[in-house]
Amino acid sequence: MTIERAGPATSRLTVDDWVQAGFAILAEEGTTALKIDRLCSRLSVTKGSFYWHFTDIAGYRATLIDAWGELRDGDRRHFADMAAVPPRERLTQMMSSLLNTRHWTLERAMREWARTDDAVAASVRAADQRVLDAVRQAFMDDGFDHDDADLRANATFAAGIGFLHLSGQTPHPSGARRRERFIDLMLTR
């Protein structure tokens, strides 16, 4: 089906087009801007296009939450493939992927949204648990016992969230150096 845009051109929109628009709005403006009118304006389409894909804003938000979970899972799937990578390098790659510029504003927006929405909070918790498990394993592979690895994994994860929230509007150039120094400290016995 061809979706009529508000302008002169026509093209087909997909659910992913709507999801990407929602991610952009969340990252740029926060959850309060996540409204049908705002989405349609961003995509230059009528509300009919929205209702072609979604029954209501609640259904759209559920789709957005699921899509974010899948996006985060995709980003973190490679953690399992890194078992052969030395633990320090693995930790660096993990932290960099969590704070990469491609997703850092969306990550912050989703964490803010999770404070007021149980479904978002559950998605964030599930993604966080997979990260914690991978970080804990990296510390164990570096020779720490389970308890020390668990403590270090939780501290590293908490610091990563702190780095995320302290990063301001754009990542600070010294951020990578600080993260490297932090990893050195966490690996010190």
Number of C-alpha atoms within 10 A of each C-alpha: 7 9 17 17 20 14 9 6 9 12 10 11 18 12 15 12 12 22 20 15 20 24 25 17 21 22 18 14 12 19 17 9 14 19 15 17 13 14 21 19 15 14 16 15 19 18 15 13 20 22 13 12 14 16 10 12 14 10 12 22 18 13 17 21 21 16 16 22 18 14 14 21 16 11 14 19 13 11 22 12 9 17 14 9 13 12 20 18 14 19 26 16 15 22 23 16 16 20 22 14 12 10 17 20 25 19 23 18 19 23 19 16 19 17 10 11 12 11 15 23 18 14 19 20 14 14 18 15 11 17 23 19 16 21 25 26 21 25 24 19 16 14 14 17 12 13 11 14 23 19 14 21 24 17 14 21 19 13 15 19 18 11 18 19 16 13 16 10 10 10 18 12 9 8 16 15 10 13 19 17 12 16 18 12 10 17 17 7 6
